[in-house]
Structure formats: C-alpha cells, structure tokens
Amino acid sequence: MFMEIAIAAIGIGIVLMVGYLVVAQVRAALPLGNITNSCLGLPNLTAPCVGLDNTSTLLVNPAVAGIASTQTTVFAGFGLLAVGIIVLAAFGLINVFK
C-alpha cells in the first residue's frame, strides 16, 4: 500500500515541477516590457488617442498584470498539489506504522 502512495506522490511532484517550468518559460517568452507611447504630445481628442495618456513616453504593458494574476492562480493550484503530496506521504507513514 505504501508503494502505491509513494509512486502517486512522486507523480504529483513531477507534475508540479514540470508545471513550474512551463509557467516560467511562458512568462519568459512573452514580451512584457513597456510600450512606447504613440500618443505622446498629440491632443486627447484625435482618433487613435481618445482618452489615452499623452504625457508619458512609455506605457505599462497591460499583459504584465494579466500574466501576474494568471501566474498567481496557477501557483496556488500547484500549492494545493504540494499539500496533496504532504497528505499522501503522511497517510503512507501512518499505514507503515499501523
């Protein structure tokens, strides 16, 4: 019984590590730098710049906040998997010493 629990914990651990690597690689591959402001100095009422900031040279890329929140959610899921590994290990140790 303990061997099955140990194999399950190792499998979950592998999924956990691969998931962290995938998330890190996706984040590194995305262009998350600042965006050059094409509306710099233009009036706020012209067609492409209506309601946009026309005083800053660089604008913050909106993908940065999206990637950060997605990464937080994914890491929370991985945290739950890590708790699952701990529970499986504890259950296995309890069965060993019964």
C-alpha positions as a Markdown table, in Angstrom:
| # | Residue | x | y | z |
|---|---|---|---|---|
| 1 | Met | 0.0 | 0.0 | 0.0 |
| 2 | Phe | 2.8 | 2.4 | 0.9 |
| 3 | Met | 4.5 | 1.8 | -2.5 |
| 4 | Glu | 1.4 | 3.0 | -4.4 |
| 5 | Ile | 1.1 | 6.1 | -2.2 |
| 6 | Ala | 4.8 | 6.8 | -2.8 |
| 7 | Ile | 4.5 | 6.4 | -6.5 |
| 8 | Ala | 1.5 | 8.7 | -6.5 |
| 9 | Ala | 3.4 | 11.3 | -4.5 |
| 10 | Ile | 6.4 | 11.1 | -6.9 |
| 11 | Gly | 4.0 | 11.5 | -9.9 |
| 12 | Ile | 2.3 | 14.6 | -8.4 |
| 13 | Gly | 5.8 | 16.0 | -7.6 |
| 14 | Ile | 6.9 | 15.6 | -11.2 |
| 15 | Val | 3.7 | 17.3 | -12.5 |
| 16 | Leu | 4.4 | 20.1 | -10.0 |
| 17 | Met | 7.9 | 20.7 | -11.2 |
| 18 | Val | 7.0 | 20.5 | -14.9 |
| 19 | Gly | 4.2 | 22.9 | -14.3 |
| 20 | Tyr | 6.5 | 25.4 | -12.6 |
| 21 | Leu | 9.0 | 25.1 | -15.6 |
| 22 | Val | 6.2 | 25.6 | -18.2 |
| 23 | Val | 4.9 | 28.7 | -16.4 |
| 24 | Ala | 8.4 | 30.2 | -16.1 |
| 25 | Gln | 9.1 | 29.5 | -19.8 |
| 26 | Val | 5.8 | 31.0 | -21.0 |
| 27 | Arg | 6.4 | 34.1 | -18.9 |
| 28 | Ala | 10.0 | 34.5 | -20.2 |
| 29 | Ala | 8.8 | 34.1 | -23.8 |
| 30 | Leu | 6.2 | 36.9 | -23.7 |
| 31 | Pro | 7.2 | 40.5 | -24.4 |
| 32 | Leu | 6.4 | 42.1 | -21.1 |
| 33 | Gly | 8.3 | 45.3 | -21.4 |
| 34 | Asn | 6.9 | 48.8 | -21.5 |
| 35 | Ile | 5.2 | 50.1 | -24.7 |
| 36 | Thr | 6.3 | 53.2 | -26.5 |
| 37 | Asn | 3.5 | 55.8 | -26.3 |
| 38 | Ser | 2.4 | 56.6 | -29.8 |
| 39 | Cys | 0.1 | 59.3 | -28.5 |
| 40 | Leu | 2.8 | 61.4 | -26.8 |
| 41 | Gly | 2.2 | 65.0 | -27.4 |
| 42 | Leu | -1.0 | 64.5 | -29.5 |
| 43 | Pro | -4.3 | 66.0 | -28.5 |
| 44 | Asn | -6.5 | 63.7 | -26.5 |
| 45 | Leu | -9.4 | 64.2 | -28.9 |
| 46 | Thr | -7.7 | 62.7 | -32.0 |
| 47 | Ala | -9.0 | 59.4 | -33.3 |
| 48 | Pro | -6.4 | 56.8 | -32.0 |
| 49 | Cys | -5.6 | 58.7 | -28.8 |
| 50 | Val | -9.1 | 59.4 | -27.4 |
| 51 | Gly | -8.9 | 59.0 | -23.6 |
| 52 | Leu | -5.3 | 57.8 | -23.6 |
| 53 | Asp | -2.3 | 59.2 | -21.7 |
| 54 | Asn | -0.5 | 61.7 | -23.9 |
| 55 | Thr | 2.1 | 62.8 | -21.4 |
| 56 | Ser | 4.2 | 59.7 | -20.8 |
| 57 | Thr | 7.0 | 58.4 | -23.0 |
| 58 | Leu | 6.4 | 54.8 | -22.0 |
| 59 | Leu | 3.1 | 53.0 | -21.1 |
| 60 | Val | 2.9 | 49.9 | -18.9 |
| 61 | Asn | 2.1 | 46.8 | -20.9 |
| 62 | Pro | -1.4 | 45.6 | -19.8 |
| 63 | Ala | -0.2 | 42.0 | -20.3 |
| 64 | Val | 2.0 | 42.3 | -17.3 |
| 65 | Ala | -0.9 | 42.4 | -14.8 |
| 66 | Gly | -2.7 | 39.6 | -16.7 |
| 67 | Ile | 0.3 | 37.3 | -16.6 |
| 68 | Ala | 1.0 | 38.1 | -13.0 |
| 69 | Ser | -2.6 | 37.2 | -11.9 |
| 70 | Thr | -2.6 | 34.1 | -14.1 |
| 71 | Gln | 0.7 | 33.0 | -12.6 |
| 72 | Thr | -0.6 | 33.6 | -9.1 |
| 73 | Thr | -3.7 | 31.4 | -9.8 |
| 74 | Val | -1.6 | 28.6 | -11.3 |
| 75 | Phe | 0.9 | 28.7 | -8.4 |
| 76 | Ala | -2.0 | 28.5 | -6.0 |
| 77 | Gly | -3.1 | 25.3 | -7.8 |
| 78 | Phe | 0.5 | 24.0 | -7.6 |
| 79 | Gly | 0.4 | 24.8 | -3.9 |
| 80 | Leu | -2.7 | 22.6 | -3.5 |
| 81 | Leu | -0.8 | 19.8 | -5.3 |
| 82 | Ala | 2.1 | 20.2 | -2.9 |
| 83 | Val | -0.3 | 19.9 | 0.1 |
| 84 | Gly | -1.7 | 16.7 | -1.6 |
| 85 | Ile | 1.9 | 15.3 | -1.7 |
| 86 | Ile | 2.3 | 16.0 | 2.0 |
| 87 | Val | -1.1 | 14.4 | 2.8 |
| 88 | Leu | -0.2 | 11.3 | 0.7 |
| 89 | Ala | 3.1 | 11.0 | 2.5 |
| 90 | Ala | 1.5 | 11.3 | 5.9 |
| 91 | Phe | -1.1 | 8.8 | 5.0 |
| 92 | Gly | 1.6 | 6.4 | 3.8 |
| 93 | Leu | 3.6 | 6.8 | 7.0 |
| 94 | Ile | 0.5 | 6.2 | 9.1 |
| 95 | Asn | -0.1 | 2.9 | 7.2 |
| 96 | Val | 3.5 | 1.8 | 7.6 |
| 97 | Phe | 3.5 | 2.2 | 11.4 |
| 98 | Lys | 0.0 | 0.7 | 11.9 |
